[in-house]
Amino acid sequence: MKTLKTIMALVAIGIGFSSQAQLTGMTPAMGNRGQTLPIIVSGQTGAFQNAGTQVDIVLKQGSNQMHSWTSSGSVTLNPDIINVQVVNSSTISGDLTIPGTISTGFYELWVNAGTWMSRMNSFEVQAGPATGSTLNIGGGQPGTTVTETIQWAGLNITTSDIAQMWLSFNGQTITSLSNASVVLKNNTNVQVDVNIPQNAQQGYWSFNLLTTQGESYYSPASFHIDQAFSTPEADLEPLEAYVAPNPVRENMFLYIREEGINNLDLRVVDINGRLHFEGNVEVGESRAVLNVEDLASGIYFVQIMNENSVKQVIQWVKE
């Protein structure tokens, strides 16, 4: 059974353990709860040359851990780190999904690539609420390239501040995003070319942005990949709305601060991007009501839609 007790036992008796100097770091070095990131673990030249076919990655903070194990004895586990591959003798890649309720703070990095190696304070988990965004396209079909413009409210960066952008869904990532640039430094409008793989899983993917300062932002379930997706008319005007009460137990009220709106297309997704509700709701006196009593406790997002475009994302908590 692979447990952290086993790791600590190896350290204590000095068997199969290599000094932390073998590991040089992990990028990105931070992420938000609920976010999925494409990670790169770096080591000294030759650090992973004896990795073989089985590589284990663990991020540990006391009793909290995120790991790549799929089983322990006869018990099947849900790994937090998947698609682990040895790229070369000094690089390992994978996809990390940070649980929505895990403790924030710094985590130790442990890697078993033929021998256990560790490095202190290699990754930081932040609470990082998702940033509301507006998209002018909102999705695309597998095998196509879409030039998307994302408006992140309150994000104040320049093009040179963008380190990396990617899409994430169901523990997977799409990193084939290119030509990212800030086209309007206001709320900040970021334009990027999304090259959607032919074999991309259909569903609602989240946009992610990492800055050169190490700050991480994401917009949950905002980009719809579907064979039947059709491009809507471009419209980046945000809609003013809010929810109450928040947290909510039974009925969630969505208040609209604009007149002349009779109905809205809404989606409710959880922190992992899973869709729980999608449909049209009537707006009476600038207020819509949604019953959410059957949802499990946790963090959710309501997305206000215009055709396929996400007009606004509002975070709320189900008690």
URKA-V521378 format. One record per backbone hydrogen bond with DSSP energy under -0.5 kcal/mol. CO is the residue of the C=O (numbers start at 1). NH is the residue of the N-H. Records with the same first field share a line. If there is no record, write none. Layout:
CO: NH + NH
This chain:
1: 3
3: 7
4: 8
5: 9
6: 10
7: 11
8: 12
9: 13
10: 14 + 15
16: 116
19: 22
20: 23
22: 44
25: 42
27: 40
29: 124
31: 126
32: 35
35: 98
37: 39 + 96
39: 94
40: 27 + 42
41: 92
42: 24 + 25
44: 47
46: 49
48: 51
51: 54
53: 55
56: 112
57: 68
58: 60 + 110
59: 66
60: 108
61: 64
64: 61
66: 59
67: 80 + 81
70: 77
72: 75
75: 72
77: 79
80: 97
82: 95
85: 87 + 93
88: 91
89: 48
90: 43
91: 87 + 88
92: 41
93: 85
94: 39
95: 82
96: 37 + 98
97: 99
98: 34
99: 102
105: 125
107: 122 + 123
108: 60 + 110
109: 119
110: 58
111: 113 + 117
112: 56
115: 113
116: 18
117: 111
119: 109 + 122
123: 107
124: 31 + 126
125: 105
126: 33
130: 132
132: 153
134: 151
137: 232
138: 224
140: 226
141: 144
144: 196
146: 148 + 194
148: 192
149: 136
150: 152 + 190
151: 134 + 153
152: 155
154: 156
155: 157
158: 161
159: 162
161: 163 + 212
164: 210
166: 208
167: 174
168: 206
169: 172
172: 169
174: 167
175: 177
176: 195
178: 193
181: 183 + 191
184: 186 + 188 + 189
187: 155
188: 152 + 190
189: 183 + 184
190: 150
191: 181
192: 148 + 194
193: 178 + 195
194: 146 + 196
195: 197
196: 143
197: 200
203: 205 + 225
205: 222 + 223
206: 168
207: 219
208: 166
209: 217
210: 163 + 164
211: 214
215: 211
217: 209
218: 131
219: 207 + 222
222: 224
223: 205 + 225
224: 140 + 226
225: 203
226: 229
236: 238
239: 241
240: 257
242: 255
244: 253
248: 319
250: 252 + 292 + 293
252: 254 + 290
253: 244 + 255
254: 288
255: 242
260: 262
262: 283
264: 266 + 281
265: 305
266: 279
267: 303
268: 276 + 277
269: 301
270: 273
272: 170
274: 270
277: 268
279: 266
281: 264
282: 284
283: 285
284: 287
286: 256
287: 284
288: 254
290: 252 + 292
292: 295
298: 318
299: 271
300: 316
301: 269 + 303
302: 304 + 314
303: 267 + 305
304: 311 + 312
305: 265
306: 309
309: 306 + 311
310: 135
311: 239
312: 304
314: 302
316: 300
317: 247 + 248 + 319
318: 298
